[in-house]
Amino acid sequence: MTCQKCKGLMIEEWRPDYSSETAVMRCINCGLVLDPLIQQNRLSKSHQKHSALDAA
């Protein structure tokens, strides 16, 4: 997976402070961290933008 911010390499990492049950993705270049909740929220917002553009 590539980082959305810097296009660097994302690695899977276990970080109990973010989520005790699932791994998070962390960019080894810029340090961007994506956990499942962040990813879900971004997908939801992206879907809402496309829906609004289609309605216009």
ABEGO torsion letter per residue (X at the ends): XBBAAAGBBBBBBBBAAABAABBBBBBAAAGBBBBAAAAAAAAAAAAAAAAAAAAX
